[in-house]
Amino acid sequence: MCLICGWIYDEAAGDPEHGIPPGTTWNAVPMNWTCPECGARKEDFEMVQI
C-alpha cells in the first residue's frame, strides 16, 4: 500500500499501463517504478494484509 495516497498494488493485477504485467510479485517490481496514483517511489510503500 502506498503510504502517500493509499493505493494498493495487487500482484494478480500488476500495473500493465506502466509496464508491470499481471502476476508480477512485489519483489519483482523494479525500484524505479512509481505509484500510478501519486508518483510515490516504491520505497514509499508498505506491505499490508488484505
ZIHU-V650954 format. One record per helix or strand of 2 or more residues. SS is the DSSP state (H for helix, E for strand). FROM is the first residue (numbers start at 1). TO is the last residue. Records with the same first field share a line. If there is no record, write none. Layout:
BEGIN
SS = FROM-TO ; FROM-TO
END
This chain:
BEGIN
H = 16-18 ; 26-28 ; 42-44
END
